[in-house]
Amino acid sequence: MSKEAIAAAHWRPAFHLSPPQGLMNDPNGLIYFAGRYHVFFQWNPHACAHGAKSWGHASSLNLVDWTLHPPALEPDDWYDSHGCYSGSALEIDGRLWLIYTGNVRDGQERKSYQCLAVSDDGIHFTKQGLVLPHPPEGYTTHFRDPKLWQSEDGFHMVLGAQRSNGTGTVLHFYSQTLENWTLRGELLTGNQYGYMCECPDLFTMQNQQIMLFCPQGQEGDNWLWPNANASCYCSMDQDKSGFAPPQTLDYGPDFYAGQTMQGPNGERMMWGWMGRPEQSDTPSAAAGWTHCLSVPRVLDWQDGQLSQQPHPALQALRGNSLQLTGQAIHGEWQHPGLHGDCCELDITLSTTDNSACHIMLRQGRHCHTRLSWFPAEGVLELDTRLSGAGDGRISRAPLPSSTQMRLHLLLDRSTLEIFANDGKVVLSACLFPDGGANGISLLTEGSTCIEQLSFWPIKAMNVQEAPAASLLAMGDASADTQA
């Protein structure tokens, strides 16, 4: 192992799904099937770069013990020779169906085919070929990422698309049989969604129809979102005439392609890719892998906003807790029990003078990550410019005006997920700090009080390669241990 690989080894996430080797990106085909959670993902096992993607596959009974299976789909047919791109999964009569985009390149020419595959056991998939061989008239071959669902009248799917004039939108298709799809129209109108909309997801929760999508554009004064490749959501207007203006799903620099599924208890769950489309690799590529997925998040709809929280199943990974209340802070404050590279921090702060408060994370001699609350401005700011290796930036999220702030933070070896304002404001970032940079401290510019603090070290998930037994047999044998 090279010196670079040894130096990068401490960045491997402990409780986030990451690739065994190579590059991971979009989560695909999220579904609860045969008593297990299934997470498929875009995966190039051959290099830490974007290339001919397969569908990697992991499954779990409880979201903390994971099995890695062989790839569900690989680019080995003429219609997906340059990648089995993103898509979704649907159970129909006890069989698991995958729909995905087959990517084909012929020189500079791109072709995009929407394709099906099916499985009886959830492990071994048989490709069924094309079901939508070309984009409709008026749209380019930037046409991908089908999200499939079934209703009483048949099957529906949304697809990310680019119009012939170079602007992005989301298309709605209908079929009675999973074949012979008919375009029903655009779900996003106007030209403000960049040059392409990727990874759409349409679902209903609490009688509210919600759509996720990722507009791709250029950063600048005319771009509505915090990143060139943004993650957004919008809700159906009350009169059901169309979707309301979009809101930001994640304000951090490293969250993309959020996809959802319905959990076994009816909860709406989401994973996202912790990375950026314009960023092929990271400092961890020296160790042979790059990028990871977010933790599973539970979604809720509150007061016209989508909220996100870490799935409670992750609490099984907590170690012994540290609890504090009523701690006044003036200047810098540290606690000897508050440190770590895999940990969870739930903290409620208050101020009497609207002064700023900064939480310093992953502190070392030469690096730190700063999370700042500016109550007077109503802003939460994440500064990763000094976080270590890699390219950092400042990310800012708006907050309601208040003299109190609750923050729920998850720190893994190379990730940070921030849930603020009851999860209505979320920021996600990848960090690559120096080895041993585990310090956590607070710094206030005035008078701040820690009303409540809970801190836990987090243990690593158990991730193993799949046994030879079929998934259905595994599900039957493990039925009594399901989460």
C-alpha positions as CSV (number, residue, x, y, z in Angstrom):
1,M,0.0,0.0,0.0
2,S,1.3,3.4,-1.0
3,K,2.0,6.2,1.5
4,E,-1.0,8.1,0.0
5,A,-3.3,5.1,0.5
6,I,-2.2,4.6,4.1
7,A,-2.8,8.3,4.8
8,A,-6.3,8.1,3.2
9,A,-7.4,4.9,5.1
10,H,-8.8,6.9,8.0
11,W,-11.4,8.5,5.8
12,R,-13.3,5.3,5.1
13,P,-16.8,6.0,6.6
14,A,-17.9,3.9,9.5
15,F,-21.7,4.2,9.3
16,H,-22.3,5.4,5.7
17,L,-22.5,3.0,2.7
18,S,-19.4,3.5,0.6
19,P,-18.0,1.5,-2.4
20,P,-15.7,-1.5,-1.8
21,Q,-13.5,0.1,-4.5
22,G,-14.0,2.6,-7.3
23,L,-16.5,5.3,-7.5
24,M,-20.1,5.4,-6.1
25,N,-22.7,8.0,-7.0
26,D,-26.5,8.1,-7.2
27,P,-28.7,5.8,-5.0
28,N,-31.0,3.8,-7.2
29,G,-33.9,1.4,-6.8
30,L,-34.6,2.0,-3.1
31,I,-37.2,-0.5,-1.9
32,Y,-38.3,-2.7,1.0
33,F,-38.6,-6.2,-0.6
34,A,-38.8,-9.7,0.9
35,G,-38.3,-8.4,4.4
36,R,-35.1,-6.4,3.6
37,Y,-34.2,-2.8,2.8
38,H,-32.5,-2.7,-0.7
39,V,-30.1,0.1,-1.7
40,F,-28.8,0.0,-5.3
41,F,-26.3,2.6,-6.4
42,Q,-24.3,3.8,-9.4
43,W,-20.9,2.2,-9.2
44,N,-17.8,2.1,-11.3
45,P,-15.8,-0.7,-9.7
46,H,-12.8,-0.3,-12.0
47,A,-11.7,3.3,-11.3
48,C,-12.3,6.3,-9.1
49,A,-13.8,8.2,-12.0
50,H,-17.1,8.4,-13.9
51,G,-17.3,5.7,-16.5
52,A,-19.5,2.7,-17.5
53,K,-21.6,2.4,-14.4
54,S,-23.1,-0.8,-12.9
55,W,-25.8,-1.0,-10.3
56,G,-24.1,-1.9,-7.0
57,H,-26.4,-3.5,-4.5
58,A,-26.6,-3.6,-0.7
59,S,-29.4,-5.0,1.6
60,S,-30.2,-4.9,5.3
61,L,-32.7,-6.2,7.8
62,N,-32.2,-3.3,10.2
63,L,-30.2,-0.5,8.4
64,V,-27.1,-1.1,10.5
65,D,-26.1,-4.6,9.4
66,W,-25.5,-4.7,5.6
67,T,-24.9,-7.3,3.0
68,L,-23.0,-6.4,-0.2
69,H,-24.4,-8.4,-3.2
70,P,-22.9,-8.8,-6.7
71,P,-23.9,-6.0,-9.1
72,A,-27.6,-6.2,-10.0
73,L,-27.0,-4.7,-13.5
74,E,-23.8,-4.4,-15.5
75,P,-23.2,-2.6,-18.8
76,D,-23.0,-5.7,-21.0
77,D,-25.7,-5.2,-23.7
78,W,-25.8,-3.0,-26.7
79,Y,-28.4,-0.8,-25.2
80,D,-26.5,-0.1,-22.0
81,S,-22.9,-0.6,-23.2
82,H,-21.6,2.7,-21.7
83,G,-23.5,2.5,-18.4
84,C,-26.6,1.2,-16.6
85,Y,-27.6,4.6,-15.4
86,S,-30.0,5.6,-12.6
87,G,-33.5,4.4,-12.1
88,S,-35.9,2.8,-9.6
89,A,-37.5,-0.4,-8.4
90,L,-41.1,-1.6,-8.0
91,E,-42.5,-4.9,-6.6
92,I,-45.3,-6.4,-8.7
93,D,-46.9,-9.7,-7.7
94,G,-43.9,-10.7,-5.6
95,R,-41.3,-10.0,-8.3
96,L,-38.8,-7.1,-8.2
97,W,-38.7,-4.9,-11.3
98,L,-35.9,-2.4,-12.0
99,I,-36.3,0.3,-14.6
100,Y,-33.1,2.2,-15.6
101,T,-31.5,4.3,-18.3
102,G,-29.2,2.5,-20.7
103,N,-26.4,4.8,-21.8
104,V,-24.7,4.4,-25.2
105,R,-21.9,6.5,-26.6
106,D,-20.9,6.6,-30.3
107,G,-18.1,9.1,-30.5
108,Q,-19.7,12.4,-29.4
109,E,-23.2,11.1,-29.9
110,R,-25.3,9.9,-26.9
111,K,-28.2,7.6,-26.9
112,S,-30.5,7.0,-23.9
113,Y,-32.8,4.0,-23.6
114,Q,-35.2,3.2,-20.8
115,C,-34.9,-0.4,-19.9
116,L,-36.4,-3.1,-17.6
117,A,-34.9,-6.0,-15.5
118,V,-36.7,-8.4,-13.2
119,S,-35.8,-10.7,-10.3
120,D,-37.6,-13.4,-8.3
121,D,-35.2,-13.5,-5.4
122,G,-34.0,-9.8,-5.2
123,I,-30.4,-10.8,-6.1
124,H,-30.3,-12.2,-9.7
125,F,-31.8,-10.0,-12.3
126,T,-32.7,-10.7,-15.9
127,K,-32.7,-7.9,-18.4
128,Q,-35.9,-7.4,-20.4
129,G,-34.6,-4.9,-22.9
130,L,-36.0,-1.5,-24.0
131,V,-39.4,-0.2,-23.1
132,L,-38.9,3.5,-24.1
133,P,-36.3,3.5,-27.0
134,H,-36.0,7.3,-27.5
135,P,-37.0,10.6,-26.0
136,P,-40.2,12.2,-27.4
137,E,-40.1,14.9,-30.0
138,G,-38.8,18.2,-28.7
139,Y,-36.3,16.7,-26.2
140,T,-32.7,15.7,-26.5
141,T,-30.9,12.5,-25.5
142,H,-30.3,14.0,-22.0
143,F,-33.2,11.9,-21.0
144,R,-32.7,9.6,-17.9
145,D,-33.3,8.5,-14.3
146,P,-36.9,7.0,-14.5
147,K,-38.8,6.8,-11.2
148,L,-41.6,4.3,-11.5
149,W,-44.8,3.8,-9.4
150,Q,-48.1,2.0,-9.8
151,S,-51.6,3.4,-9.2
152,E,-55.1,2.1,-9.8
153,D,-55.1,3.2,-13.4
154,G,-51.8,1.7,-14.4
155,F,-48.1,2.6,-14.2
156,H,-46.5,6.0,-14.1
157,M,-43.0,7.3,-14.2
158,V,-41.2,10.6,-14.2
159,L,-38.0,11.2,-16.1
160,G,-35.4,13.9,-16.1
161,A,-35.1,15.7,-19.5
162,Q,-33.6,18.4,-21.5
163,R,-35.7,20.3,-24.1
164,S,-34.3,20.9,-27.6
165,N,-33.7,24.5,-26.6
166,G,-31.2,23.4,-23.9
167,T,-33.3,23.9,-20.8
168,G,-34.2,21.3,-18.2
169,T,-37.6,19.8,-17.1
170,V,-39.2,16.7,-15.7
171,L,-41.6,14.6,-17.9
172,H,-44.5,12.4,-16.8
173,F,-45.2,9.1,-18.7
174,Y,-48.1,6.6,-18.4
175,S,-48.5,2.9,-19.4
176,Q,-50.9,0.1,-18.6
177,T,-48.3,-2.6,-19.0
178,L,-44.8,-1.2,-18.3
179,E,-44.5,-0.9,-22.1
180,N,-45.9,1.4,-24.7
181,W,-45.3,4.5,-22.6
182,T,-47.3,7.7,-23.4
183,L,-46.1,11.2,-22.6
184,R,-48.6,13.0,-20.4
185,G,-46.7,16.3,-20.2
186,E,-44.1,18.4,-18.4
187,L,-44.2,18.8,-14.6
188,L,-41.8,21.7,-14.6
189,T,-42.6,24.7,-16.8
190,G,-40.4,27.7,-17.5
191,N,-36.7,27.9,-18.3
192,Q,-35.2,28.5,-14.9
193,Y,-34.1,25.0,-14.1
194,G,-30.7,25.0,-15.8
195,Y,-29.8,22.9,-18.8
196,M,-31.0,19.5,-17.4
197,C,-33.1,18.1,-14.5
198,E,-31.8,14.9,-13.1
199,C,-33.0,12.3,-10.6
200,P,-36.7,13.2,-10.3
201,D,-38.8,11.5,-7.6
202,L,-42.5,12.0,-7.2
203,F,-44.4,10.7,-4.1
204,T,-47.3,11.5,-1.8
205,M,-47.1,11.9,2.0
206,Q,-49.7,13.3,4.4
207,N,-52.0,13.9,1.3
208,Q,-49.3,16.2,-0.2
209,Q,-47.7,15.4,-3.5
210,I,-44.0,16.2,-3.5
211,M,-41.4,16.1,-6.2
212,L,-37.6,16.0,-5.8
213,F,-35.3,16.9,-8.7
214,C,-31.8,18.1,-9.4
215,P,-31.5,21.1,-11.7
216,Q,-28.1,21.5,-13.3
217,G,-26.9,25.0,-14.2
218,Q,-24.3,27.6,-13.6
219,E,-23.6,29.2,-10.3
220,G,-24.0,33.0,-10.2
221,D,-26.5,35.8,-9.5
222,N,-29.1,34.4,-11.8
223,W,-28.9,30.9,-10.4
224,L,-31.5,30.3,-7.7
225,W,-29.8,27.5,-5.7
226,P,-26.6,27.2,-3.6
227,N,-24.8,24.9,-5.9
228,A,-24.3,24.5,-9.7
229,N,-25.8,21.0,-9.3
230,A,-28.5,21.5,-6.7
231,S,-31.0,19.3,-4.9
232,C,-34.6,20.7,-4.7
233,Y,-38.1,19.8,-3.9
234,C,-41.5,21.3,-4.7
235,S,-45.1,20.6,-3.6
236,M,-48.3,20.5,-5.6
237,D,-50.3,23.7,-5.3
238,Q,-53.5,23.4,-3.3
239,D,-55.6,23.8,-6.5
240,K,-53.5,21.0,-8.1
241,S,-52.9,23.2,-11.1
242,G,-49.1,22.7,-10.9
243,F,-46.1,22.7,-8.5
244,A,-45.2,25.6,-6.2
245,P,-41.8,27.2,-6.6
246,P,-39.0,24.8,-5.5
247,Q,-37.2,24.9,-2.2
248,T,-33.7,23.7,-1.4
249,L,-33.5,20.1,-0.2
250,D,-29.9,20.4,1.1
251,Y,-27.8,23.5,1.4
252,G,-24.5,21.8,1.8
253,P,-21.9,21.3,-0.9
254,D,-22.0,17.5,-1.1
255,F,-25.5,16.2,-1.5
256,Y,-27.1,15.2,-4.7
257,A,-29.6,12.8,-6.3
258,G,-31.9,12.2,-3.3
259,Q,-34.2,9.3,-3.8
260,T,-37.0,7.9,-1.6
261,M,-38.8,4.7,-0.7
262,Q,-41.6,3.7,1.6
263,G,-40.4,1.9,4.6
264,P,-42.2,-1.1,6.2
265,N,-44.1,1.1,8.6
266,G,-45.3,3.5,6.0
267,E,-42.5,6.0,6.6
268,R,-40.9,7.9,3.7
269,M,-37.2,7.3,3.7
270,M,-34.5,9.0,1.6
271,W,-30.8,8.4,0.7
272,G,-28.6,10.8,-1.3
273,W,-25.2,10.8,-2.9
274,M,-22.6,12.6,-0.8
275,G,-20.6,14.0,-3.7
276,R,-20.9,16.4,-6.7
277,P,-21.4,15.6,-10.4
278,E,-18.5,17.8,-11.4
279,Q,-16.2,16.1,-8.9
280,S,-14.9,12.8,-10.3
281,D,-12.7,11.8,-7.3
282,T,-11.7,12.9,-3.8
283,P,-8.6,12.7,-1.7
284,S,-9.8,9.2,-0.7
285,A,-9.1,8.0,-4.2
286,A,-5.6,7.4,-3.1
287,A,-7.0,4.5,-1.1
288,G,-8.9,3.2,-4.1
289,W,-12.5,4.5,-3.4
290,T,-14.4,7.7,-3.7
291,H,-17.8,9.1,-2.6
292,C,-20.5,7.5,-0.3
293,L,-24.2,7.7,0.4
294,S,-25.9,9.8,3.1
295,V,-27.4,8.1,6.1
296,P,-31.0,7.0,5.6
297,R,-33.3,10.0,6.5
298,V,-37.0,10.0,7.4
299,L,-39.0,12.7,5.7
300,D,-41.9,14.6,7.1
301,W,-44.2,17.4,5.9
302,Q,-44.6,20.3,8.3
303,D,-46.0,23.8,7.7
304,G,-45.4,23.6,4.0
305,Q,-41.8,22.4,4.3
306,L,-40.1,19.1,4.0
307,S,-38.1,18.1,7.1
308,Q,-35.4,15.4,7.3
309,Q,-34.1,13.4,10.3
310,P,-31.7,10.6,10.6
311,H,-33.5,7.3,10.7
312,P,-34.0,6.2,14.4
313,A,-32.6,2.7,13.6
314,L,-29.1,4.4,13.6
315,Q,-29.4,4.9,17.3
316,A,-28.4,1.3,17.8
317,L,-24.9,2.4,16.9
318,R,-24.6,4.9,19.8
319,G,-22.1,4.4,22.6
320,N,-22.3,5.8,26.1
321,S,-23.8,9.3,26.1
322,L,-22.5,12.6,27.5
323,Q,-25.3,14.9,28.8
324,L,-25.1,18.6,29.7
325,T,-27.6,21.3,30.6
326,G,-27.4,25.0,31.4
327,Q,-23.8,25.7,30.4
328,A,-23.1,29.4,29.9
329,I,-20.3,30.2,27.4
330,H,-18.2,33.3,27.1
331,G,-15.4,33.0,24.5
332,E,-14.0,29.6,23.8
333,W,-15.4,26.4,25.5
334,Q,-14.3,22.8,25.4
335,H,-15.3,19.7,27.3
336,P,-12.9,16.7,27.7
337,G,-15.5,14.2,26.7
338,L,-16.5,16.0,23.5
339,H,-14.4,14.7,20.7
340,G,-14.4,12.1,18.0
341,D,-14.4,11.3,14.3
342,C,-17.5,9.1,14.4
343,C,-20.0,10.8,16.7
344,E,-23.5,12.4,17.1
345,L,-24.1,15.7,18.7
346,D,-27.6,17.1,19.6
347,I,-27.3,20.6,21.0
348,T,-29.7,23.4,21.8
349,L,-28.2,26.9,22.0
350,S,-29.7,30.2,23.1
351,T,-28.5,33.8,23.1
352,T,-29.6,37.0,24.9
353,D,-27.7,39.4,22.7
354,N,-28.0,37.9,19.2
355,S,-24.3,37.2,19.1
356,A,-22.8,34.7,16.8
357,C,-21.8,31.2,18.0
358,H,-19.3,28.9,16.2
359,I,-19.0,25.2,16.6
360,M,-15.5,23.9,15.6
361,L,-15.5,20.3,14.4
362,R,-12.8,17.9,13.5
363,Q,-10.2,20.2,14.9
364,G,-6.5,19.4,14.5
365,R,-3.3,21.3,14.5
366,H,-3.7,22.3,10.9
367,C,-7.4,21.9,10.1
368,H,-10.9,22.4,11.4
369,T,-14.5,22.7,10.1
370,R,-16.6,25.7,11.3
371,L,-20.3,25.7,11.7
372,S,-21.6,29.2,12.6
373,W,-25.0,30.4,13.8
374,F,-25.7,34.1,13.2
375,P,-29.0,34.7,14.9
376,A,-29.1,38.4,14.1
377,E,-28.9,37.6,10.3
378,G,-31.0,34.4,10.5
379,V,-28.2,32.4,8.8
380,L,-26.4,29.1,9.4
381,E,-23.0,29.0,7.8
382,L,-20.8,26.0,7.1
383,D,-17.1,26.7,6.3
384,T,-15.1,23.8,5.0
385,R,-12.2,25.8,3.5
386,L,-9.9,24.6,6.2
387,S,-11.3,21.2,6.7
388,G,-8.2,19.4,5.4
389,A,-7.5,17.9,2.0
390,G,-9.8,18.6,-1.0
391,D,-11.6,21.7,-2.1
392,G,-13.6,23.5,0.6
393,R,-16.2,26.3,0.4
394,I,-18.7,28.4,2.4
395,S,-22.3,27.2,2.4
396,R,-25.1,29.4,3.9
397,A,-28.7,28.5,4.8
398,P,-31.5,30.8,5.8
399,L,-33.1,30.3,9.2
400,P,-36.2,31.8,10.9
401,S,-35.4,34.7,13.2
402,S,-35.0,33.2,16.7
403,T,-32.8,33.5,19.8
404,Q,-32.7,29.7,20.1
405,M,-31.3,27.0,17.8
406,R,-31.3,23.2,17.9
407,L,-28.6,21.4,15.9
408,H,-28.4,17.7,15.3
409,L,-25.0,16.7,13.8
410,L,-23.7,13.4,12.5
411,L,-19.9,13.2,12.0
412,D,-18.4,10.2,10.3
413,R,-14.7,9.8,9.3
414,S,-15.2,11.9,6.1
415,T,-18.7,13.2,6.3
416,L,-20.8,15.8,8.1
417,E,-24.6,15.9,8.1
418,I,-26.3,18.9,9.8
419,F,-30.0,18.9,10.7
420,A,-31.2,22.3,11.9
421,N,-34.6,23.9,12.7
422,D,-36.2,20.4,13.3
423,G,-34.6,19.1,10.1
424,K,-36.2,21.8,7.8
425,V,-32.7,23.1,7.1
426,V,-30.0,20.5,6.2
427,L,-26.4,20.8,5.1
428,S,-24.2,17.8,4.0
429,A,-20.5,17.9,3.3
430,C,-17.6,15.6,2.8
431,L,-14.5,16.4,4.9
432,F,-11.0,15.0,4.6
433,P,-9.2,16.1,7.8
434,D,-5.8,15.1,9.1
435,G,-5.5,11.9,11.0
436,G,-6.3,12.5,14.7
437,A,-8.2,15.7,14.0
438,N,-11.0,14.9,16.4
439,G,-11.5,18.0,18.5
440,I,-14.8,19.7,19.1
441,S,-15.2,23.1,20.7
442,L,-17.5,26.2,20.8
443,L,-16.6,29.8,20.4
444,T,-19.0,32.6,21.1
445,E,-18.8,36.3,20.2
446,G,-21.1,37.3,23.1
447,S,-23.4,35.6,25.5
448,T,-24.5,32.1,24.6
449,C,-26.0,29.2,26.7
450,I,-26.0,25.5,26.0
451,E,-29.5,24.7,27.1
452,Q,-29.1,21.0,26.3
453,L,-26.3,18.9,24.9
454,S,-26.3,15.2,24.1
455,F,-23.2,13.5,22.6
456,W,-22.6,9.9,21.6
457,P,-19.7,8.1,20.0
458,I,-20.9,6.1,17.0
459,K,-19.9,2.5,16.3
460,A,-19.3,1.2,12.8
461,M,-21.9,-0.6,10.9
462,N,-21.4,-4.3,10.1
463,V,-20.9,-4.7,6.3
464,Q,-20.3,-8.2,4.8
465,E,-20.3,-9.7,1.4
466,A,-23.3,-11.8,0.5
467,P,-23.5,-15.5,1.2
468,A,-24.5,-17.9,-1.5
469,A,-28.0,-18.3,-0.2
470,S,-30.8,-16.6,-2.0
471,L,-32.3,-13.4,-0.5
472,L,-35.7,-14.9,-0.1
473,A,-34.2,-17.7,2.0
474,M,-32.3,-15.2,4.0
475,G,-35.5,-13.2,4.6
476,D,-37.4,-16.2,5.7
477,A,-34.6,-17.4,8.1
478,S,-34.3,-13.9,9.6
479,A,-38.0,-13.0,9.9
480,D,-37.9,-12.8,13.6
481,T,-35.0,-10.3,13.6
482,Q,-36.4,-7.7,11.3
483,A,-36.2,-4.1,12.3
